[in-house]
Amino acid sequence: MQVISTSRLILRPWKEDDKIPFFKINQDNNVLKFLPGPMTEEQIIIFMQYQNLQLENRKYTLWAVELQEIGELIGFIGLNYFDKPAHFSPAIEIGWRLGSQYWGHGYATEGALACLDYGFNQLGINEIVAFTVPDNLRSRKVMEKIDMVQDVEGSFAHPKLPMSHRLSKHVLYRIHRK
């Protein structure tokens, strides 16, 4: 299965040993600030299996990310098929979720750039989108660092959340293959 390496990261398929560290990441209050809630152990197992199936079928996924230097799981970065009801759907989305102790080191940017390169140059994808809640400034900064541009008319209510939910409103960013 496809593995992507950068100078500091390995983006790889999920393995059984990832369950506990990924569970801990998904219990981190800093990480949860912009998520609807923590993932259960069962949800994590289903997520990991689904991502490996996506990699097998689509040749891309939200890869497990580990630091090359120590071989430790720090979260995920990757591409995801988004087909929920939204004005830009279906689309290929880029996303990331790292443990908060790994924020501010450029890992999300480094991994996301590698995923864009893979998506555009290996898979021939023409457009990749990203979205987050307006207040998630760290994630928006990563989107800007990887040359994504905000679609100022593209804001939308996330289809998996009720309109009244505090995280319903999302801003949309786009990037096209050059």
C-alpha angles and dihedrals in degrees: 000000000000118000123184120203128193129178091279108012142063116204105198144153117287120263135193092258090063093068099085098041091045090049089054091050089052092052093053109115092214090055092044093054091091099030127084091239146313122302118244121231089255092051090050092053091049091046093051093047092047092050092052089049089050090052091051095046104033101023091236136073146151093286124212106248124213132177109249092215096060105011092235124149110242100173136278138305126176154088126307134188107239115198102153118126105284134127092252097044136155094047144140109250128199117212145162141195119185132174108264093243086067096052119111096031098095094250095127091049093046094049094042092052089052090050092049090050091049094046096047101035104031102031099029095230111169101201135021124189135198131189141182141157113289093247094056092097095164092058092044089052090055090050090053093045090056090052098255115152124217114244095221092196093043101081112132144172110257106248094220093059132064113255089244094055115114090235098045099102114078135182119221128222127187140193129184132208112261 
